[in-house]
Amino acid sequence: MKITKKTKLSKIIDEKKVTKILEKYEFPCISCPFARMEMENLDLGSICEMYDIDANSLIKELNEKLDKK
């Protein structure tokens, strides 16, 4: 799977390799109880924009990690 800014959080959140990278970027949704309820609607690009996270770096790192499977 290729991750993009439009990738929904629900598609990747349960992948352990992904979670570790999200934690590294201090991605707020992994610890937010409300995010679990709206993951189907949350895409990476929007979340990164809201929390001033470098989406390009994050997505590049996620794809590199998932390609190593």
C-alpha positions in Angstrom: 0.0 0.0 0.0 1.3 3.5 -0.9 0.6 6.1 1.7 -0.4 9.6 0.6 -1.8 12.7 2.2 -5.2 11.4 1.4 -4.7 8.0 3.2 -7.2 7.6 6.0 -5.8 7.1 9.4 -8.0 4.1 9.8 -6.1 2.3 7.1 -2.7 2.5 8.8 -3.2 3.0 12.6 -3.1 -0.6 13.6 0.3 -1.3 11.9 3.0 -1.4 14.6 5.7 0.0 12.3 3.5 2.9 11.4 2.6 3.7 15.0 6.2 4.0 16.0 6.8 6.6 13.2 3.6 8.5 14.2 4.9 8.6 17.8 8.2 10.0 16.6 6.4 12.9 14.8 4.3 13.4 17.9 1.2 12.6 15.9 -1.7 13.6 18.3 -4.3 11.2 17.0 -2.7 8.0 18.3 -3.4 9.0 21.9 -6.7 10.9 21.3 -9.8 8.9 22.3 -12.0 10.9 19.8 -9.7 10.0 16.9 -10.8 6.4 17.2 -14.4 7.5 16.5 -13.6 9.5 13.5 -10.6 7.7 11.9 -12.6 6.9 8.7 -12.8 10.6 8.0 -9.3 11.7 9.1 -6.7 11.8 6.4 -3.0 12.2 7.0 -2.6 15.4 5.1 -5.4 17.2 7.0 -4.1 16.0 10.4 -0.5 17.1 9.5 -1.8 20.5 8.4 -3.8 21.0 11.6 -0.9 20.1 13.9 1.9 21.6 11.8 3.6 18.3 11.1 5.8 17.9 8.0 3.5 15.7 5.9 6.0 15.1 3.2 8.7 13.8 5.6 6.2 11.7 7.6 4.7 10.1 4.5 8.1 9.4 3.0 9.3 7.7 6.2 6.0 5.7 6.5 6.3 4.4 2.9 10.0 3.5 3.3 9.2 1.5 6.5 6.2 -0.3 4.9 8.3 -1.1 1.7 10.7 -3.0 4.0 8.1 -5.6 4.9 
